[in-house]
Amino acid sequence: MRWLDGFGMRLYPHHMAIRILCLNGPNLNLLGKREPGVYGSTTLEDIALRLKDLAKTLEVEVEVVQTNHEGEMIDRLHRAPEHYQGVILNPGGYSHTSVALLDAVQAIPLPVIEVHISQVYRRESFRQNLLTARAAQGVIVGLGAVGYELALLALVDLLGGAASPADQPD
């Protein structure tokens, strides 16, 4: 057994079997350039590197994907159970509009954690309706790029890949 410094989580050797899909929707390829006052200066590539570093520490795998096409997001979600045990989802603007994406999240038997970089509840009223979040196991909103890392930690915990120190036998 070994410990993850800073998070106080116990890790078990079977983690390499856990694979997580991090699926990003439209315009997230422009992170770091698009509205840095809202989304920050961190790029999607930066987020991917941070996620992969954390995944390595947690002894899990993460694949980071971005698409601007709703149908491709739906197809990836449909195929996800064949390759992954959980999904980190940032649907971007589709979160507010896409019943089809909501249906795709509901259709898969995997835990999904939805992430929004900006604090949507301080923005325009249409952004405050998160359709896809209704099907998610959990939602992380407004914490910036670190929200992705928190989502990965939550998924690993949900999947039984990590236990808190309180779970350690005496």
C-alpha positions in Angstrom: 0.0 0.0 0.0 1.2 3.6 -0.6 -0.2 7.0 0.1 -0.9 10.0 -2.2 0.7 13.0 -0.6 -1.4 16.1 -0.3 -4.7 14.3 -0.8 -4.5 11.8 2.0 -5.8 9.0 -0.1 -4.7 5.3 0.0 -4.0 3.8 -3.4 -4.3 0.1 -4.3 -2.2 -1.7 -7.0 -5.2 -2.6 -9.2 -5.7 0.9 -10.4 -4.2 0.5 -13.9 -7.4 -1.2 -14.9 -9.3 2.1 -14.4 -9.6 4.2 -17.6 -11.3 7.5 -17.7 -12.5 9.5 -20.7 -12.3 13.3 -20.5 -14.6 14.5 -23.2 -14.6 18.3 -24.0 -17.1 20.0 -26.2 -17.2 23.0 -28.5 -14.8 25.9 -28.3 -12.8 24.3 -25.5 -9.9 24.0 -28.0 -9.7 27.8 -27.6 -9.0 27.7 -23.9 -6.3 30.1 -23.0 -7.2 32.4 -25.9 -11.0 32.8 -25.7 -12.2 35.1 -23.0 -9.3 34.7 -20.5 -11.2 36.9 -18.0 -13.9 34.2 -17.9 -12.0 30.9 -18.6 -8.5 31.8 -17.5 -5.2 31.4 -19.4 -4.9 27.7 -19.0 -5.1 25.8 -22.3 -6.8 22.5 -22.9 -3.3 21.0 -23.5 -2.3 22.3 -20.0 -5.3 20.7 -18.5 -4.6 17.4 -20.3 -1.0 17.4 -19.0 -2.1 18.1 -15.4 -4.8 15.3 -15.7 -2.3 12.8 -17.0 0.2 13.7 -14.2 -2.5 13.2 -11.6 -3.7 10.0 -13.3 -0.2 8.6 -13.2 0.0 9.4 -9.5 -3.4 7.7 -9.0 -2.3 4.8 -11.2 -5.2 5.2 -13.6 -5.3 6.2 -17.2 -7.1 9.2 -18.7 -7.7 10.1 -22.3 -8.5 13.7 -23.1 -10.6 14.4 -26.2 -12.1 17.6 -27.6 -14.6 18.0 -30.4 -16.7 20.8 -31.7 -19.4 18.4 -33.0 -22.4 17.3 -31.0 -22.7 14.0 -32.9 -19.1 13.0 -32.2 -19.6 13.7 -28.5 -22.7 11.4 -28.5 -20.8 8.7 -30.5 -17.9 8.8 -28.0 -20.3 8.6 -25.1 -22.1 5.6 -26.7 -18.7 3.8 -27.1 -17.3 4.8 -23.7 -18.5 1.7 -21.8 -16.4 -0.5 -24.1 -13.2 1.3 -23.1 -13.6 3.3 -19.9 -15.0 3.0 -16.4 -15.9 6.7 -16.0 -16.3 10.0 -17.9 -15.2 13.6 -17.1 -17.5 15.7 -19.3 -17.3 19.4 -20.2 -20.0 19.7 -22.8 -19.4 23.5 -23.2 -22.4 25.3 -24.7 -24.1 22.0 -25.4 -24.8 21.7 -21.7 -27.4 24.4 -22.0 -29.1 23.2 -25.2 -28.6 19.6 -26.0 -31.3 17.1 -25.1 -29.5 14.6 -27.3 -26.4 14.9 -25.3 -28.4 14.6 -22.0 -30.0 11.4 -23.5 -26.5 10.0 -24.4 -25.2 10.6 -20.8 -28.3 8.9 -19.4 -27.9 6.0 -21.8 -24.5 4.9 -20.6 -23.9 2.8 -17.4 -20.8 4.8 -16.3 -20.4 7.5 -13.7 -20.1 10.9 -15.3 -18.7 14.0 -13.6 -19.6 17.2 -15.4 -17.1 20.1 -15.2 -17.6 23.8 -16.0 -14.6 26.1 -15.7 -16.5 29.3 -15.3 -19.1 30.0 -12.5 -22.1 29.7 -14.7 -24.4 30.9 -12.0 -22.8 34.4 -12.2 -23.2 34.6 -15.9 -26.1 35.0 -18.4 -29.4 33.3 -17.3 -29.3 30.9 -20.2 -26.0 29.5 -19.0 -27.5 28.6 -15.6 -29.6 25.8 -17.1 -27.4 22.8 -17.3 -29.4 20.1 -19.1 -26.7 17.5 -19.2 -25.9 17.9 -15.5 -29.2 16.2 -14.7 -27.7 12.9 -15.8 -24.3 13.4 -14.1 -23.2 11.7 -10.9 -21.8 15.1 -9.9 -21.1 18.6 -11.2 -18.1 20.8 -10.6 -18.7 24.5 -11.5 -16.6 27.6 -11.3 -13.3 26.3 -9.9 -11.4 26.8 -13.1 -9.1 24.2 -14.6 -8.6 22.5 -11.2 -12.2 21.3 -11.6 -10.9 18.6 -14.0 -8.5 17.3 -11.4 -11.2 17.3 -8.7 -13.4 15.3 -11.1 -10.7 12.7 -11.7 -10.2 12.3 -7.9 -14.0 12.0 -7.5 -14.3 9.3 -10.2 -11.4 7.3 -8.9 -13.0 7.4 -5.5 -16.5 6.4 -6.9 -14.9 3.5 -8.8 -13.3 2.2 -5.6 -9.8 3.0 -6.7 -8.9 5.1 -3.7 -9.9 5.1 0.0 -9.6 7.8 2.6 -7.2 7.3 5.5 -10.3 6.7 7.7 -10.8 3.5 5.8 -7.4 2.2 6.8 -7.6 -0.7 9.2 -6.0 -0.1 12.7 
